[in-house]
Amino acid sequence: MKILFSPSEAKRPTPNPLTSPINSIICDRDEILQKYYDLISSQDQSILGQIFGVKSANDIAKIKNLTMQKSYHKAVLMYDGVAYEALNYSNLDESSSRYIDENLLIFSNLYGVLRAGDYIQFYKLKQGEKISQIDSAKYYKPRLDKVLDEILEGEDILDLRAGYYDKFYSIKTPYITMKFLKNSKVVSHFAKYYRGLVLRDLAFNKASNFDELMQIKFPNLSLLEIRKTKLKSELVFDINDDC
């Protein structure tokens, strides 16, 4: 089973970077990466602040310095948002971390899509921000279609992406998504947290298909219903804790 996931705006350099990259999913990134690093080399603070999504001159300088370093960080450890905190990858056992490395596909504004175990340079790019007039989603959509169709062929697919990343790739076979309710209302920020917790439980259980996924009892989540629309089966959960 392959799991489609979002990146996070928050990122951090990892303690043990490599001196060369590992990009296991091969697609054409040359133009967009070149444009990005051309912008990073710019001395225009307003441009850098815009693409980084920060305002402070100190923050801009710090991010630029990290971005220009020729060191390569494991993607799943570099992303540092709510979902990744819930996943807590660093504290997974070896077999669970291997499951994540091999089965988690992380969508990225800059790289298109990565396996969790890939190593890339530190970067920061505000969601939806164009790179020298290049729209990431439009750039990657035709490039990822064939690549991901081949990777996902014959696999069950769990789509835990935020809606924005649907623009990068449209799933063409039956798949599962999840929705989280609290007091009958859809949660947004906490949805990221629960996606991370779900991902952690999937890794512990080594779920390889839909049947095994449906056997997992996710802590603090109660399955209310399954909504089916065309190719999508949406599992609707009620959150029954105090978050």
CYANA upper distance limits for C-alpha pairs under 8 A (distance plus 0.5 A):
  1 MET  CA    103 ASN  CA      7.26
  1 MET  CA    155 GLU  CA      5.87
  1 MET  CA    156 ASP  CA      5.20
  1 MET  CA    157 ILE  CA      6.20
  1 MET  CA    158 LEU  CA      7.85
  1 MET  CA    207 ALA  CA      7.54
  1 MET  CA    208 SER  CA      5.13
  1 MET  CA    209 ASN  CA      5.61
  1 MET  CA    210 PHE  CA      8.20
  2 LYS  CA    103 ASN  CA      5.39
  2 LYS  CA    104 LEU  CA      6.64
  2 LYS  CA    105 LEU  CA      7.69
  2 LYS  CA    152 LEU  CA      7.63
  2 LYS  CA    155 GLU  CA      7.01
  2 LYS  CA    156 ASP  CA      6.88
  2 LYS  CA    157 ILE  CA      5.58
  2 LYS  CA    158 LEU  CA      6.87
  3 ILE  CA    103 ASN  CA      6.63
  3 ILE  CA    104 LEU  CA      5.45
  3 ILE  CA    105 LEU  CA      6.53
  3 ILE  CA    157 ILE  CA      6.40
  3 ILE  CA    158 LEU  CA      5.29
  3 ILE  CA    159 ASP  CA      6.37
  3 ILE  CA    160 LEU  CA      7.39
  4 LEU  CA    104 LEU  CA      6.72
  4 LEU  CA    105 LEU  CA      5.46
  4 LEU  CA    106 ILE  CA      6.67
  4 LEU  CA    107 PHE  CA      7.92
  4 LEU  CA    157 ILE  CA      7.99
  4 LEU  CA    158 LEU  CA      6.81
  4 LEU  CA    159 ASP  CA      5.30
  4 LEU  CA    160 LEU  CA      6.08
  4 LEU  CA    161 ARG  CA      6.39
  5 PHE  CA    104 LEU  CA      7.43
  5 PHE  CA    105 LEU  CA      6.45
  5 PHE  CA    106 ILE  CA      5.31
  5 PHE  CA    107 PHE  CA      6.76
  5 PHE  CA    159 ASP  CA      7.28
  5 PHE  CA    160 LEU  CA      5.60
  5 PHE  CA    161 ARG  CA      4.98
  5 PHE  CA    162 ALA  CA      8.13
  6 SER  CA    106 ILE  CA      6.00
  6 SER  CA    107 PHE  CA      5.83
  6 SER  CA    108 SER  CA      7.72
  6 SER  CA    160 LEU  CA      7.81
  6 SER  CA    161 ARG  CA      5.37
  6 SER  CA    162 ALA  CA      6.61
  6 SER  CA    165 TYR  CA      7.64
  7 PRO  CA     79 TYR  CA      6.95
  7 PRO  CA    106 ILE  CA      6.50
  7 PRO  CA    107 PHE  CA      6.53
  7 PRO  CA    108 SER  CA      6.45
  8 SER  CA     79 TYR  CA      6.17
  8 SER  CA     80 ASP  CA      6.96
  8 SER  CA     81 GLY  CA      5.64
  9 GLU  CA     79 TYR  CA      8.17
  9 GLU  CA     80 ASP  CA      8.35
  9 GLU  CA     81 GLY  CA      7.33
  9 GLU  CA    124 LYS  CA      7.73
  9 GLU  CA    125 LEU  CA      8.00
  9 GLU  CA    126 LYS  CA      7.24
  9 GLU  CA    127 GLN  CA      7.92
 10 ALA  CA     79 TYR  CA      6.76
 10 ALA  CA     80 ASP  CA      5.63
 10 ALA  CA     81 GLY  CA      5.82
 11 LYS  CA     78 MET  CA      5.86
 11 LYS  CA     79 TYR  CA      5.09
 11 LYS  CA     80 ASP  CA      5.35
 11 LYS  CA     81 GLY  CA      7.80
 11 LYS  CA    122 PHE  CA      8.32
 11 LYS  CA    123 TYR  CA      8.41
 11 LYS  CA    124 LYS  CA      7.91
 12 ARG  CA     77 LEU  CA      8.47
 12 ARG  CA     78 MET  CA      5.62
 12 ARG  CA     79 TYR  CA      7.10
 12 ARG  CA     80 ASP  CA      6.88
 12 ARG  CA    122 PHE  CA      8.14
 13 PRO  CA     17 PRO  CA      8.42
 13 PRO  CA     66 LEU  CA      8.23
 13 PRO  CA     73 HIS  CA      7.16
 13 PRO  CA     78 MET  CA      6.32
 13 PRO  CA    122 PHE  CA      6.98
 14 THR  CA     73 HIS  CA      6.33
 14 THR  CA     74 LYS  CA      7.80
 14 THR  CA     77 LEU  CA      7.08
 14 THR  CA     78 MET  CA      6.46
 16 ASN  CA     73 HIS  CA      7.98
 17 PRO  CA     71 SER  CA      6.26
 17 PRO  CA     72 TYR  CA      5.57
 17 PRO  CA     73 HIS  CA      5.33
 17 PRO  CA     74 LYS  CA      7.77
 18 LEU  CA     71 SER  CA      6.28
 18 LEU  CA     72 TYR  CA      5.44
 18 LEU  CA     73 HIS  CA      7.08
 18 LEU  CA    119 TYR  CA      7.96
 19 THR  CA     70 LYS  CA      7.33
 19 THR  CA     71 SER  CA      5.71
 19 THR  CA     72 TYR  CA      6.63
 20 SER  CA     70 LYS  CA      8.47
 20 SER  CA     71 SER  CA      7.46
 20 SER  CA     72 TYR  CA      6.73
 20 SER  CA    119 TYR  CA      8.46
 21 PRO  CA     72 TYR  CA      6.16
 21 PRO  CA    118 ASP  CA      8.10
 21 PRO  CA    119 TYR  CA      5.64
 21 PRO  CA    120 ILE  CA      5.98
 21 PRO  CA    121 GLN  CA      8.02
 22 ILE  CA    118 ASP  CA      5.56
 22 ILE  CA    119 TYR  CA      5.23
 22 ILE  CA    120 ILE  CA      7.24
 23 ASN  CA    114 LEU  CA      7.55
 23 ASN  CA    115 ARG  CA      8.32
 23 ASN  CA    118 ASP  CA      5.85
 23 ASN  CA    119 TYR  CA      7.02
 23 ASN  CA    120 ILE  CA      7.82
 24 SER  CA    114 LEU  CA      7.89
 24 SER  CA    115 ARG  CA      7.36
 24 SER  CA    118 ASP  CA      6.93
 25 ILE  CA    113 VAL  CA      7.88
 25 ILE  CA    114 LEU  CA      6.87
 25 ILE  CA    115 ARG  CA      7.62
 25 ILE  CA    147 VAL  CA      8.32
 26 ILE  CA    147 VAL  CA      8.07
 27 CYS  CA    143 ARG  CA      6.86
 27 CYS  CA    144 LEU  CA      7.38
 27 CYS  CA    147 VAL  CA      7.54
 28 ASP  CA    143 ARG  CA      7.14
 29 ARG  CA     33 LEU  CA      6.52
 29 ARG  CA    111 TYR  CA      7.15
 29 ARG  CA    112 GLY  CA      8.34
 30 ASP  CA     34 GLN  CA      6.55
 31 GLU  CA     35 LYS  CA      6.71
 32 ILE  CA     36 TYR  CA      6.61
 32 ILE  CA    110 LEU  CA      7.70
 32 ILE  CA    131 ILE  CA      7.66
 32 ILE  CA    134 ILE  CA      7.82
 32 ILE  CA    136 SER  CA      8.41
 33 LEU  CA     37 TYR  CA      6.74
 33 LEU  CA    110 LEU  CA      7.53
 33 LEU  CA    111 TYR  CA      8.35
 34 GLN  CA     38 ASP  CA      6.58
 35 LYS  CA     39 LEU  CA      6.81
 35 LYS  CA    131 ILE  CA      6.97
 35 LYS  CA    132 SER  CA      6.98
 36 TYR  CA     40 ILE  CA      6.81
 36 TYR  CA    131 ILE  CA      6.54
 36 TYR  CA    132 SER  CA      8.23
 37 TYR  CA     41 SER  CA      6.65
 38 ASP  CA     42 SER  CA      7.16
 39 LEU  CA     47 ILE  CA      8.10
 39 LEU  CA     48 LEU  CA      7.80
 39 LEU  CA    131 ILE  CA      8.43
 39 LEU  CA    132 SER  CA      8.31
 40 ILE  CA     48 LEU  CA      7.19
 40 ILE  CA     64 LYS  CA      7.09
 40 ILE  CA     67 THR  CA      8.34
 40 ILE  CA     68 MET  CA      8.22
 42 SER  CA     47 ILE  CA      8.50
 42 SER  CA     48 LEU  CA      8.18
 44 ASP  CA     48 LEU  CA      6.94
 45 GLN  CA     49 GLY  CA      6.40
 45 GLN  CA     57 ALA  CA      7.97
 45 GLN  CA     60 ILE  CA      7.91
 46 SER  CA     50 GLN  CA      6.57
 47 ILE  CA     51 ILE  CA      6.86
 48 LEU  CA     52 PHE  CA      6.44
 48 LEU  CA     60 ILE  CA      7.18
 49 GLY  CA     53 GLY  CA      6.11
 49 GLY  CA     54 VAL  CA      5.52
 49 GLY  CA     55 LYS  CA      5.97
 49 GLY  CA     56 SER  CA      8.31
 49 GLY  CA     60 ILE  CA      6.57
 50 GLN  CA     54 VAL  CA      7.28
 50 GLN  CA     55 LYS  CA      8.38
 50 GLN  CA    126 LYS  CA      8.19
 50 GLN  CA    129 GLU  CA      8.39
 51 ILE  CA    124 LYS  CA      8.01
 51 ILE  CA    125 LEU  CA      5.80
 51 ILE  CA    126 LYS  CA      6.08
 51 ILE  CA    129 GLU  CA      6.65
 51 ILE  CA    130 LYS  CA      8.30
 51 ILE  CA    131 ILE  CA      8.30
 52 PHE  CA     60 ILE  CA      7.88
 52 PHE  CA     63 ILE  CA      8.30
 52 PHE  CA    124 LYS  CA      5.87
 52 PHE  CA    125 LEU  CA      5.52
 52 PHE  CA    126 LYS  CA      6.04
 53 GLY  CA    125 LEU  CA      7.61
 53 GLY  CA    126 LYS  CA      5.77
 54 VAL  CA     59 ASP  CA      7.32
 54 VAL  CA     60 ILE  CA      7.24
 55 LYS  CA     59 ASP  CA      7.78
 55 LYS  CA     60 ILE  CA      7.65
 56 SER  CA     60 ILE  CA      6.72
 57 ALA  CA     61 ALA  CA      6.66
 58 ASN  CA     62 LYS  CA      6.63
 59 ASP  CA     63 ILE  CA      6.60
 60 ILE  CA     64 LYS  CA      6.53
 61 ALA  CA     65 ASN  CA      6.63
 62 LYS  CA     66 LEU  CA      6.87
 63 ILE  CA     67 THR  CA      6.53
 63 ILE  CA    123 TYR  CA      8.34
 63 ILE  CA    124 LYS  CA      7.88
 64 LYS  CA     68 MET  CA      6.71
 65 ASN  CA     69 GLN  CA      7.09
 66 LEU  CA    122 PHE  CA      6.86
 66 LEU  CA    123 TYR  CA      8.14
 67 THR  CA    121 GLN  CA      7.29
 67 THR  CA    122 PHE  CA      5.65
 67 THR  CA    123 TYR  CA      5.70
 67 THR  CA    124 LYS  CA      8.09
 69 GLN  CA    121 GLN  CA      8.04
 69 GLN  CA    122 PHE  CA      8.35
 70 LYS  CA    121 GLN  CA      7.37
 71 SER  CA    120 ILE  CA      8.33
 71 SER  CA    121 GLN  CA      6.40
 71 SER  CA    122 PHE  CA      8.19
 72 TYR  CA    119 TYR  CA      5.77
 72 TYR  CA    120 ILE  CA      5.12
 72 TYR  CA    121 GLN  CA      5.00
 72 TYR  CA    122 PHE  CA      7.39
 73 HIS  CA     77 LEU  CA      7.93
 73 HIS  CA     78 MET  CA      6.73
 73 HIS  CA    118 ASP  CA      8.49
 73 HIS  CA    119 TYR  CA      5.32
 73 HIS  CA    120 ILE  CA      5.78
 73 HIS  CA    121 GLN  CA      6.53
 73 HIS  CA    122 PHE  CA      7.18
 74 LYS  CA     78 MET  CA      6.56
 74 LYS  CA    116 ALA  CA      7.76
 74 LYS  CA    117 GLY  CA      6.41
 74 LYS  CA    118 ASP  CA      6.15
 74 LYS  CA    119 TYR  CA      4.83
 74 LYS  CA    120 ILE  CA      7.09
 75 ALA  CA     79 TYR  CA      6.83
 75 ALA  CA    114 LEU  CA      8.11
 75 ALA  CA    115 ARG  CA      8.16
 75 ALA  CA    116 ALA  CA      5.98
 75 ALA  CA    117 GLY  CA      6.80
 75 ALA  CA    118 ASP  CA      6.27
 75 ALA  CA    119 TYR  CA      6.28
 75 ALA  CA    120 ILE  CA      7.09
 76 VAL  CA     84 TYR  CA      8.06
 76 VAL  CA     89 TYR  CA      7.96
 76 VAL  CA    101 ASP  CA      8.45
 76 VAL  CA    116 ALA  CA      5.37
 76 VAL  CA    117 GLY  CA      7.12
 77 LEU  CA     84 TYR  CA      8.47
 77 LEU  CA     89 TYR  CA      7.64
 77 LEU  CA     90 SER  CA      8.06
 78 MET  CA    122 PHE  CA      8.04
 79 TYR  CA     84 TYR  CA      7.14
 80 ASP  CA     84 TYR  CA      6.17
 80 ASP  CA     85 GLU  CA      7.02
 81 GLY  CA     85 GLU  CA      6.75
 82 VAL  CA     86 ALA  CA      6.81
 82 VAL  CA    192 LYS  CA      6.64
 82 VAL  CA    193 TYR  CA      5.90
 82 VAL  CA    196 GLY  CA      8.13
 83 ALA  CA     87 LEU  CA      6.74
 83 ALA  CA    192 LYS  CA      5.37
 83 ALA  CA    193 TYR  CA      5.08
 83 ALA  CA    194 TYR  CA      7.62
 83 ALA  CA    195 ARG  CA      6.70
 83 ALA  CA    196 GLY  CA      4.73
 83 ALA  CA    197 LEU  CA      7.98
 84 TYR  CA     88 ASN  CA      6.65
 84 TYR  CA     89 TYR  CA      7.87
 84 TYR  CA    193 TYR  CA      8.44
 84 TYR  CA    196 GLY  CA      6.45
 85 GLU  CA     89 TYR  CA      8.47
 85 GLU  CA    193 TYR  CA      8.28
 85 GLU  CA    196 GLY  CA      7.87
 86 ALA  CA    193 TYR  CA      6.25
 86 ALA  CA    194 TYR  CA      7.93
 86 ALA  CA    196 GLY  CA      5.33
 86 ALA  CA    197 LEU  CA      5.83
 86 ALA  CA    200 ARG  CA      8.12
 87 LEU  CA    196 GLY  CA      5.13
 87 LEU  CA    197 LEU  CA      6.10
 87 LEU  CA    199 LEU  CA      6.88
 87 LEU  CA    200 ARG  CA      5.52
 88 ASN  CA     92 LEU  CA      7.52
 88 ASN  CA    200 ARG  CA      8.14
 89 TYR  CA     97 SER  CA      7.13
 89 TYR  CA    200 ARG  CA      8.41
 92 LEU  CA     96 SER  CA      6.36
 92 LEU  CA     97 SER  CA      6.14
 93 ASP  CA     97 SER  CA      6.66
 94 GLU  CA     98 ARG  CA      6.65
 95 SER  CA     99 TYR  CA      6.75
 96 SER  CA    100 ILE  CA      6.98
 96 SER  CA    203 ALA  CA      5.28
 96 SER  CA    204 PHE  CA      6.01
 96 SER  CA    206 LYS  CA      7.53
 97 SER  CA    101 ASP  CA      6.66
 97 SER  CA    203 ALA  CA      7.63
 98 ARG  CA    102 GLU  CA      6.65
 99 TYR  CA    103 ASN  CA      6.41
 99 TYR  CA    104 LEU  CA      8.39
 99 TYR  CA    203 ALA  CA      6.33
 99 TYR  CA    206 LYS  CA      7.13
100 ILE  CA    104 LEU  CA      5.76
100 ILE  CA    116 ALA  CA      6.94
100 ILE  CA    117 GLY  CA      8.19
100 ILE  CA    203 ALA  CA      6.84
101 ASP  CA    115 ARG  CA      6.90
101 ASP  CA    116 ALA  CA      5.18
101 ASP  CA    117 GLY  CA      4.82
101 ASP  CA    118 ASP  CA      8.35
102 GLU  CA    115 ARG  CA      7.23
102 GLU  CA    116 ALA  CA      7.54
102 GLU  CA    117 GLY  CA      7.41
103 ASN  CA    115 ARG  CA      7.79
103 ASN  CA    116 ALA  CA      8.20
104 LEU  CA    115 ARG  CA      6.36
104 LEU  CA    116 ALA  CA      6.02
105 LEU  CA    113 VAL  CA      6.95
105 LEU  CA    114 LEU  CA      6.09
105 LEU  CA    115 ARG  CA      5.21
105 LEU  CA    116 ALA  CA      6.68
106 ILE  CA    113 VAL  CA      5.96
106 ILE  CA    114 LEU  CA      5.62
106 ILE  CA    115 ARG  CA      6.58
106 ILE  CA    116 ALA  CA      6.92
107 PHE  CA    111 TYR  CA      8.08
107 PHE  CA    112 GLY  CA      6.16
107 PHE  CA    113 VAL  CA      4.73
107 PHE  CA    114 LEU  CA      6.84
107 PHE  CA    165 TYR  CA      7.34
107 PHE  CA    168 PHE  CA      8.43
108 SER  CA    112 GLY  CA      5.31
108 SER  CA    113 VAL  CA      5.99
108 SER  CA    114 LEU  CA      7.83
109 ASN  CA    125 LEU  CA      7.50
109 ASN  CA    127 GLN  CA      7.19
109 ASN  CA    128 GLY  CA      8.06
109 ASN  CA    136 SER  CA      6.17
109 ASN  CA    137 ALA  CA      7.78
110 LEU  CA    125 LEU  CA      7.73
110 LEU  CA    136 SER  CA      7.35
112 GLY  CA    136 SER  CA      8.13
112 GLY  CA    137 ALA  CA      8.50
112 GLY  CA    140 TYR  CA      6.39
112 GLY  CA    144 LEU  CA      7.95
112 GLY  CA    168 PHE  CA      7.83
114 LEU  CA    118 ASP  CA      6.86
125 LEU  CA    129 GLU  CA      7.43
128 GLY  CA    135 ASP  CA      8.04
128 GLY  CA    136 SER  CA      8.04
129 GLU  CA    135 ASP  CA      7.94
130 LYS  CA    134 ILE  CA      5.73
130 LYS  CA    135 ASP  CA      5.48
130 LYS  CA    136 SER  CA      7.22
131 ILE  CA    135 ASP  CA      7.26
131 ILE  CA    136 SER  CA      8.08
134 ILE  CA    138 LYS  CA      8.42
134 ILE  CA    139 TYR  CA      7.37
135 ASP  CA    139 TYR  CA      6.50
136 SER  CA    140 TYR  CA      6.55
137 ALA  CA    141 LYS  CA      6.37
137 ALA  CA    165 TYR  CA      8.20
137 ALA  CA    167 LYS  CA      6.18
137 ALA  CA    168 PHE  CA      5.42
138 LYS  CA    142 PRO  CA      8.04
138 LYS  CA    167 LYS  CA      8.11
138 LYS  CA    168 PHE  CA      7.71
139 TYR  CA    143 ARG  CA      7.74
140 TYR  CA    144 LEU  CA      6.26
140 TYR  CA    168 PHE  CA      6.48
141 LYS  CA    145 ASP  CA      6.72
141 LYS  CA    167 LYS  CA      7.44
141 LYS  CA    168 PHE  CA      5.20
141 LYS  CA    169 TYR  CA      6.24
142 PRO  CA    146 LYS  CA      8.18
143 ARG  CA    147 VAL  CA      7.67
144 LEU  CA    148 LEU  CA      6.20
144 LEU  CA    168 PHE  CA      7.84
144 LEU  CA    169 TYR  CA      7.11
145 ASP  CA    149 ASP  CA      6.44
145 ASP  CA    169 TYR  CA      6.79
145 ASP  CA    170 SER  CA      8.23
146 LYS  CA    150 GLU  CA      6.82
147 VAL  CA    151 ILE  CA      6.95
148 LEU  CA    152 LEU  CA      6.32
149 ASP  CA    153 GLU  CA      6.39
149 ASP  CA    172 LYS  CA      8.44
152 LEU  CA    156 ASP  CA      8.29
152 LEU  CA    157 ILE  CA      8.07
155 GLU  CA    209 ASN  CA      8.19
156 ASP  CA    174 PRO  CA      8.24
156 ASP  CA    175 TYR  CA      7.14
156 ASP  CA    208 SER  CA      8.27
156 ASP  CA    209 ASN  CA      6.01
156 ASP  CA    210 PHE  CA      6.88
157 ILE  CA    174 PRO  CA      8.05
157 ILE  CA    175 TYR  CA      5.48
157 ILE  CA    176 ILE  CA      6.89
158 LEU  CA    175 TYR  CA      6.40
158 LEU  CA    176 ILE  CA      5.35
158 LEU  CA    177 THR  CA      6.40
159 ASP  CA    175 TYR  CA      7.49
159 ASP  CA    176 ILE  CA      6.56
159 ASP  CA    177 THR  CA      5.56
159 ASP  CA    178 MET  CA      8.27
160 LEU  CA    177 THR  CA      6.61
160 LEU  CA    178 MET  CA      7.37
160 LEU  CA    195 ARG  CA      7.11
161 ARG  CA    165 TYR  CA      6.80
161 ARG  CA    166 ASP  CA      7.97
162 ALA  CA    166 ASP  CA      8.11
163 GLY  CA    167 LYS  CA      8.46
165 TYR  CA    169 TYR  CA      7.74
166 ASP  CA    170 SER  CA      6.56
171 ILE  CA    175 TYR  CA      8.13
172 LYS  CA    231 LEU  CA      8.11
173 THR  CA    231 LEU  CA      6.73
174 PRO  CA    231 LEU  CA      4.85
174 PRO  CA    232 LYS  CA      6.39
174 PRO  CA    233 SER  CA      8.13
175 TYR  CA    231 LEU  CA      6.74
175 TYR  CA    232 LYS  CA      5.76
175 TYR  CA    233 SER  CA      6.77
176 ILE  CA    232 LYS  CA      6.28
176 ILE  CA    233 SER  CA      5.29
176 ILE  CA    234 GLU  CA      6.22
176 ILE  CA    235 LEU  CA      7.70
177 THR  CA    232 LYS  CA      7.53
177 THR  CA    233 SER  CA      6.79
177 THR  CA    234 GLU  CA      5.23
177 THR  CA    235 LEU  CA      6.69
178 MET  CA    234 GLU  CA      5.85
178 MET  CA    235 LEU  CA      5.22
178 MET  CA    236 VAL  CA      6.42
178 MET  CA    237 PHE  CA      7.90
179 LYS  CA    186 VAL  CA      7.84
179 LYS  CA    191 ALA  CA      8.11
179 LYS  CA    234 GLU  CA      7.38
179 LYS  CA    235 LEU  CA      6.67
179 LYS  CA    236 VAL  CA      5.28
179 LYS  CA    237 PHE  CA      6.61
180 PHE  CA    186 VAL  CA      6.43
180 PHE  CA    187 VAL  CA      6.62
180 PHE  CA    191 ALA  CA      6.65
180 PHE  CA    194 TYR  CA      8.32
180 PHE  CA    236 VAL  CA      6.51
180 PHE  CA    237 PHE  CA      5.43
180 PHE  CA    238 ASP  CA      6.46
180 PHE  CA    239 ILE  CA      7.14
181 LEU  CA    185 LYS  CA      5.56
181 LEU  CA    186 VAL  CA      5.01
181 LEU  CA    187 VAL  CA      6.31
181 LEU  CA    236 VAL  CA      7.85
181 LEU  CA    237 PHE  CA      6.56
181 LEU  CA    238 ASP  CA      5.37
181 LEU  CA    239 ILE  CA      6.49
182 LYS  CA    186 VAL  CA      6.94
182 LYS  CA    187 VAL  CA      7.00
182 LYS  CA    238 ASP  CA      6.45
182 LYS  CA    239 ILE  CA      5.84
182 LYS  CA    240 ASN  CA      8.01
183 ASN  CA    238 ASP  CA      8.29
184 SER  CA    238 ASP  CA      8.07
187 VAL  CA    191 ALA  CA      6.15
188 SER  CA    192 LYS  CA      7.64
189 HIS  CA    193 TYR  CA      7.75
190 PHE  CA    194 TYR  CA      6.81
190 PHE  CA    243 CYS  CA      8.36
191 ALA  CA    195 ARG  CA      6.58
192 LYS  CA    196 GLY  CA      6.88
193 TYR  CA    197 LEU  CA      6.93
194 TYR  CA    198 VAL  CA      6.49
195 ARG  CA    199 LEU  CA      6.60
196 GLY  CA    200 ARG  CA      6.75
197 LEU  CA    201 ASP  CA      6.86
198 VAL  CA    202 LEU  CA      6.68
198 VAL  CA    218 PHE  CA      7.32
199 LEU  CA    203 ALA  CA      6.78
200 ARG  CA    204 PHE  CA      6.86
201 ASP  CA    205 ASN  CA      6.63
201 ASP  CA    216 ILE  CA      8.34
201 ASP  CA    218 PHE  CA      7.51
202 LEU  CA    206 LYS  CA      6.25
202 LEU  CA    207 ALA  CA      6.02
202 LEU  CA    213 LEU  CA      7.74
202 LEU  CA    216 ILE  CA      8.39
203 ALA  CA    207 ALA  CA      7.50
205 ASN  CA    216 ILE  CA      8.13
207 ALA  CA    212 GLU  CA      5.80
207 ALA  CA    213 LEU  CA      6.10
208 SER  CA    212 GLU  CA      7.03
208 SER  CA    213 LEU  CA      8.08
209 ASN  CA    213 LEU  CA      6.81
210 PHE  CA    214 MET  CA      6.67
211 ASP  CA    215 GLN  CA      7.06
212 GLU  CA    216 ILE  CA      7.41
217 LYS  CA    221 LEU  CA      8.36
218 PHE  CA    222 SER  CA      8.20
220 ASN  CA    239 ILE  CA      6.39
220 ASN  CA    240 ASN  CA      5.60
220 ASN  CA    241 ASP  CA      6.22
221 LEU  CA    237 PHE  CA      6.35
221 LEU  CA    238 ASP  CA      6.12
221 LEU  CA    239 ILE  CA      5.43
221 LEU  CA    240 ASN  CA      6.52
222 SER  CA    237 PHE  CA      5.79
222 SER  CA    238 ASP  CA      5.61
222 SER  CA    239 ILE  CA      7.19
222 SER  CA    240 ASN  CA      7.75
223 LEU  CA    235 LEU  CA      7.41
223 LEU  CA    236 VAL  CA      6.46
223 LEU  CA    237 PHE  CA      4.98
223 LEU  CA    238 ASP  CA      6.90
224 LEU  CA    235 LEU  CA      8.26
224 LEU  CA    236 VAL  CA      6.12
224 LEU  CA    237 PHE  CA      5.99
224 LEU  CA    238 ASP  CA      6.95
225 GLU  CA    235 LEU  CA      6.75
225 GLU  CA    236 VAL  CA      5.94
225 GLU  CA    237 PHE  CA      7.96
226 ILE  CA    233 SER  CA      6.90
226 ILE  CA    234 GLU  CA      5.98
226 ILE  CA    235 LEU  CA      5.24
226 ILE  CA    236 VAL  CA      6.63
227 ARG  CA    233 SER  CA      6.12
227 ARG  CA    234 GLU  CA      5.48
227 ARG  CA    235 LEU  CA      7.12
227 ARG  CA    236 VAL  CA      8.05
228 LYS  CA    232 LYS  CA      6.26
228 LYS  CA    233 SER  CA      4.93
228 LYS  CA    234 GLU  CA      6.76
229 THR  CA    233 SER  CA      6.95
